[in-house]
Amino acid sequence: MTDYIEVKPLKTFDNGSGLKTADSDPFPVERGEANALKALGLVSFEDDAKKVEAPADPEPVEPISSVRSTKKKDKTDADNETA
C-alpha cells in the first residue's frame, strides 16, 4: 500500500496531474514525491502544521549543577615532567 501525504502548493508547478499554484487546494501525493517537491520548495506538508501544538505555558528548565567544566587546567612544568 502506498503512503499518501496532503501537500499545499507554495509555488506554481506541474506535477503531471495538472498545474498547481499557491492558490490551489491541498492535494494528496505519494510520500516520495512529496519529499522531492518539498526539497525543491514547491510544497509544504499539511499535516506538519496540524500536528505541532506549542504548550500554552512552557515549564522552566532548571540548570544542571553537576556539569563539569570543559576548560583545560593549566599544568605546571613539574606536572609535565615524567620520571
Order of alpha helices (4+ residues) and beta strands (2+ residues): beta-beta-beta-beta-alpha-beta-alpha-alpha
